[in-house]
Amino acid sequence: MENSLNTGNLETLAPGQTLIVQAIKVNGGKIQLEFAERMSTPDRPQSLLAAFNKSDDRFSQSAGARRCWYSVQPEDASELLGVDLTNLKYTTMTVGDRTKEVSPLNILNPTIDGQRVRIQIKETTTPTGWQADNIDVSAKRRGAEGEFITHKGMYIFSNTDIVLGEPKHTFLEADAVASESMSGVYANVDIETGELLS
């Protein structure tokens, strides 16, 4: 399969598809390629909560694509992908207080030597230096502002990498959610039969 520019986009990205979203200029004459993939993993069932709320923007799946960024030499990446990344047209984009030069690529399901480029997820309890310094934004949470998700009492960090062929994801089992005391809730219920007592 030949790689081509503008063959996909984030809005139509289906589960299991990968997209090289854009190139971003970085120091040293390099560019950073942004990869996105809508995850479809058999060991992780689809969220029924998201399915029951698919028309609610807060449950939008467009933001749900996992990302990975690779800094590359434009010449070497051009050779591997068969797409000229040396003469891209860049526009300036401002995000928060930072500006960057970006060039949209939108290469759907990129391949190298006939093998699909995929994003692989590896969860760990060992943070990188940046993650350790930025726990509030790097550790896994239940929702954007939710409680931290832990594994054996330790924060979980979710890292991504690029692989050729089928990814082998590593997901850690989350600790059970601590619930508030339910002592008064079952006072009038037979827990074995579910019968309401008067």
Buried (B, 14 or more C-beta within 10 A) or exposed (E): EEBBBEBBBBEEBEEEBBBBBBBBBBEEEBBBBBBBBBBEEEEEEEEEEBEEEEEEEEBEBEEBBBEBBBEBBBEEBBEBBEBEBEEBEBEEEEEEEEEBBBBBBBBBBBBBEEEBBBBBBBBBBEBEEEBEEEEEEBBBBEEEEEEBBBBEEBBBBBBBEBBEEEBEBEBBEBBEEEEEEEEEEEEEEEEEEEEEEE
